[in-house]
Amino acid sequence: MEAGLVGLDYTFMSEVMLEREAPAGSEQISRCWWCGEDELYQQYHDQEWGMPIADDVKLFEKICLEGFQAGLSWLTILRKRENFRIAFAGFDFAEVARYGKRDINRLLNNEGIVRHQGKINSTINNANRALELVEEFGSLSNFFWGFEPSGQASIRDKQDIPAITAESKNLCKELKKRGWTFVGPTTCYAFMQAMGMVNDHLQDCGCWSQVEQARIDFLRPL
């Protein structure tokens, strides 16, 4: 999943935590099983997944890419992410909201992204809905962080990681009420994992404590 775990490609993943060489001069670190052998996946796991984010453009990018990931592996999206950023104006939702038929045709002919017309149309629609959320709440960050769970137990086993939670259902409900699309409860939870609203690294993962400290230090929107 950006990503939550539902969309991760399990075909090449180990059943256990993976130990990999960390950068020169540092010790080996343990990683969650899902990042497998792929270096790009490992970098995403180590540096991004679960780190708290308040920037509206980054939040919009993450929720859009989760929508594009539906039915695909997250690694597929990750490998295309830079192409997505170029195609969608860096996910500046004020800019994407102005996209018209010519832009849609351009995107449908862009081999560097996922050329799914429904998902492309959804991204443009959601950009407009994002502008409305900013109007209503002041920022996307103010809105999204309002769905943070009040508490979370440490994850000791991959089977303890949920695909849907009460909070992701509520987020889905509120987004759909405001006209957002491709934001089902599973997609919403994947988004919550990716943007640091929860810490779903396994407790034995070398990144768990770093993410947890970042969440402690993070200044949440008022």
Number of C-alpha atoms within 10 A of each C-alpha: 28 33 31 25 23 22 22 19 17 15 8 12 17 14 12 14 21 17 15 14 10 12 9 7 6 8 10 13 17 19 24 27 20 24 24 22 14 12 10 13 16 18 12 17 21 22 12 17 24 30 23 25 20 19 12 19 16 17 20 22 21 20 25 26 27 27 23 26 25 19 9 16 19 24 21 16 22 18 14 16 16 14 17 23 15 12 17 20 12 17 24 16 24 15 14 20 18 12 17 11 9 9 16 16 13 10 21 15 12 14 10 15 22 21 16 12 13 11 19 22 17 20 28 23 19 25 24 19 20 24 16 15 19 15 11 12 12 12 18 23 22 18 16 21 19 14 16 16 14 6 7 10 10 16 18 14 14 17 7 12 15 15 16 16 14 12 18 24 19 14 23 22 15 13 21 15 10 14 13 20 20 22 24 20 20 23 31 28 32 27 30 31 23 29 27 23 21 23 25 28 26 22 17 17 21 18 22 22 15 15 23 20 11 16 19 11 10 14 11 15 13 7
